[in-house]
Amino acid sequence: MAYWRSPQMIMAKLPMAPAASSSLRTALSYYVRQVRAYDYHHYLCLLHLAPAVCKAAFTFRAFNIETARAMDVVFDPRAGLMCLLWWKEGVDKIFGNKLVEHPVAQALSSIIADHKVSKHWLKRSVEARINDANREEGTIPRTSVKLERYVEDTQSTILYMTLQAGRIQSTVADHAASHIGKASGLLLLLKALPHHVNKQGTVHYIPASVAEECGLLITREGGRSEVRAGERLLDVVFKVASVAEAHLHKARELAPSVPKEAIPVLLPALPAQVLLDTLRRCEFNVFDPWLSRGVHGVSPLWYQLKLNWNAWRSRY
């Protein structure tokens, strides 16, 4: 079963030129460990990909981890922003065949040399992170559409690039990837709300329009809006989760027209569904400790069995 594969076993199966340098092998080992440590629910999904596509998908996920964590691992937000700007410049250098001294950057260089991957998606991803980091403190998205655009730029782009790496040219698969990325991104933001609530009790990544419907929107001096944590936060989470559920439904409506070779790339719909189901069991209380147990609130073994079952039946 894929669940038992170690990073070393995965490395042994990834396609690599015989003359690959030790630094490249070290880079590849680094990004596999990063994805396993910080994105375990997707790590298990990637194990179902063909080896050639698997290598690319791990690299894209590792790149996403590096940019997503940039603002979380520093005390000074300016340092995090500088890190993101470094990555933006790094993408330009990689596509300009210049050496960038970072394990994930080295892996990206290798992937770009082997696959036709659009620079546009990498730039769009890191620029979305930069724009988010540049937001004035306390600023929140006005509508769900704006929040959906952010999660598409940071999550759906990973699936777009993986489809490209697999040479899967399908508008239907791209549309399904868009919906799955949006659903996954919205649900992960909900799960992370306790982490994003600041000391003043202000909640980020909640659309102002939704918060206003639930009576949690507060307007400060100067016209700045804030979302305050309160009893009706459950209603806000439910409404955003319902948007994510609608995206999952739309993605699955497209399934009969999605090329069979694209199905493994779209397996991240499964962890999104698992997280949605756990939120529902917790009555949309994102502070419920159950959400942090196992993989999205379920045992890793059960999650893996469900993932294997869907992969075997070519379902996402």
N, C-alpha and C positions, 0 to 999 in steps of 0.2 A: 504494500500500500504506500501511496505517496507520502502519507503522514509520517512514516518512519525514516524518510530520506534525510540524511544530514547534509549540511552545506558542502562537505567534502565529496559526498556521493554525487551531488548535483554538479559540482565542478568537473568531476570525472566524465560526465555525460555531455557537457557543453562542447560544441564544435570549436576547435581551436587549431590554428595552423601549427604544424610541427615546430616551426622556428619561432613560435611566439615567445617573446621575452619574458624573463622572470617577473619584471615589473608589471607586465600586462596580466600575467597569471595572479599576481598579488592583488591587482586592482579588481579582477573578476571575483576573487575570493572575498574581498572587502565588501563589494556591493551585495553579494548573496547574503552575507552575514547581516548587513544593514537592513535589508528587506525582512529577513527572518526576525530580527529584533524589534523593528518599529512598525512593520506592516504585515503581521503574521497572517491575518485573514486573507490577504491577497497573495502572500507567499505560497500558501497552499493551493490557491487557484493556478498560479504560474507553473506548478509542477505538472499540470495536465497539458501544457503546450508542447509542440514539437521542439526538439533541441535547438534548432536554428532560431526559432522565434522566441524560445524561452530565454536565451541569452540576451536578446534585445529587450524583452519585457522586463527582466530583472534590472537592466541598466536604466530604463525609463522610470521604474519605480524607485530606484535608488536616487536618481536625480530629483524626483519629487520629494523624497525624504529630506535631502540636503536643503532644498529651498523652503520646504514647509517648516523645518526646524530652525531655520536661520534666526527668526525672531524670538524663539523660545529658549535658546541655549546661551543667551547673552543678557547681561544686566542693563546694558545701555542700548535702547532701540536703534540708536544711530549706528552702532556696530553691526546689528542685524541687517540694517538697510545697506550698509557697505558690503556685507557678505552677498546680498542679493544682487547688488550692482556688479560685484566681481563675477558672479555666475552669468549675468547678462553679457558681460564682456567676454567671458570664457566661451560662451556659445559661439560668438563671432569668431574667436580664435580657432575653435575646433573646426568650424566649417571653412576656415582659411588655412587649414592644414598646419596650424601652429601648435606647439607643445604646451599643454597646460598641466602643471604639476599638482594633480589631484587624482586619486584612484577612480572616482566616478567619471571625471573628465577624460581620463585615459580610456576607460571602457566605452564612453560615448564616441570617442575618436575611432575606436575599433568597429563599433556598430555602424557608424556613418560610412566607413570605408567599405563595409560589406553589404549594406542595405541602402535603398533609396528612401531616406527619411527626411521629411520636410523640416527645414530650419524654422519655418513659420510656427509650428506647434511648440517647439522648445522655447522660442522667444515669447510666444503668447503666454505660456505657462509662467515663466519667470517674471514677465512684465505684470501679470495679474498679482503676483506676490508683492512686487515692488509698489504697485498702486495701493494695495491693501496696507502695506507698511507705512505709506505716505499719508494715510488718512489722518485727519485731525482727530485727536483723542476723543473718544466718545461718539464719533460719527458712525451712523448706522445706515445700511441700505434702505432706500425709501420704499421699494416694492420687492415682492418675491422675484420678479423678473430680473432685477439687478443682482440679487443673491444667486439666482440660477446661472447668470452669466459668469459670475466668479467661479462657481463650482465646475461649470463646463470648462472654463479656461484652465483649471488646475487638475481636474479629474478626467473629464472626457478626452482631453488631449492625449493622455497616456494610452487610452484605447485606440485613438486614431493612429498614433505612431506605431503601436503594436500591429495593427491591421496592415499598415504600410510595410513594416518589416517582413510580414508574412506574404507580401505581394497579393493581398486580398483587395481587389478593387470592386467594391460593391456599395452603391449609394444606400441601399437598405441596411447593410451592416453598419455603415457610418451613422445612420439615423438611430439605430438601436444603441450604438455606442454612446451617442450623445445623451439619450435618455437614461442609460445605465449610469453614466458618469455623473449626471445631475442628481439622480436618486441617491447614489452612493455619497456624493459630496454633501448634500443636504443632511443626510442622516448622520454622517460623521461629525458635522458641525453641531448637530443637536447633542450627540453623545459627549462632545467636548465642551458644552456650555458651562458645566461646573468649573472647568479650567479657565474659561474666558470671563467669568464673572469677577469683576474687580472688587477692591476693598469697599467701595461705595455701594456695592450691590447692583451695579449697572451691567446689563447683559448685552454682549456684542453678537453680531451675526444673526440678528432677528430683524426681519423687515419692519419698518416703522408702521406701514399700513396694517399689518397683522397685529402688532402690539396695540395699535390704536383701537382696533375692533374689540380687543379684550380688556381695554381700560388700563393698560400698563405703560402707555406712552406719556412721558413727562416733557414739557417744553421749558427749557431753561432760558435765562437772560440771553439775549442776542439771537433767540429763535432756534437754538440748538436743541435737538430732540434726543431723549434718552429712553431706554427701555429698562424699567425697574423690575427686579425679581419680586414676585408676589404670588398670592394664592392662585391667580389665573394664569400663571406661567404654564401650567399643564395644558391649558386651552391653546396657548400659543404654540407649544411643541406639537400638539395634535394637528393644528392647521398646517404647519410646515411639513410634518411627517406625511400628511395627506397629499401634499404636492409631490413629495418623493414617491409615494405609492402610485400616484397617477403616472409618473414617468416610468416606473417599473411595468405597469400595465401596458403602456404604449409600446415599450420595448418588446414585450412578449407577444403583443399583437402582430409584430413584424416578423416573429420567429419563422413562420412557414416560408417566407421569402428570403431568409438569410442563408447565404451559402454555408454548407456544412462545415467547411474548413474555418469559418469565422466563429463557430459556436464556442470553441475553447477560449478564444480571446474575450468572449462576452460572459464568461463564468462569474466575473465580479458581481453580476446581478444576484447571485446566491448569497454572499455575505451581506449585501444590502437588504435582502429579504429577511435574513436571520435577525439583523439588527432591528428592522422594523417590527418583526414579531415580538422581540424581547421588549421593545419600547411599549408595545401594546399590552404585554403581560404586566409590565410595571406601571400601567395606566398613565404612561407618558411622563412619568416622574424621572427626569434625567439625573436626579440626585440619588436615586435608588442604587445601592452598592451592587445589586445583582448585575447591572450593566457592565461592570468591570470584571466579572468572573469569566473564566475560560475564554472562549472566542465569542465576543458579542453576547455574553450571558448564557452560552450553552457550553457543554463539555467539548473539548477539542476532538475527542474521538467521535462523538455524535455529529459534530460539524463536518469532520472529514468523511464520515460515511455518507452523509447527505450530499456532500460535494462530489464524491465518487459516483453516487447513484445518478446525479444529474449529468455528470460528464459521460457516463456510460450510455445514458439514454439520449445523448446529444441535445440536452436541454439547458437553458440558462435561466 
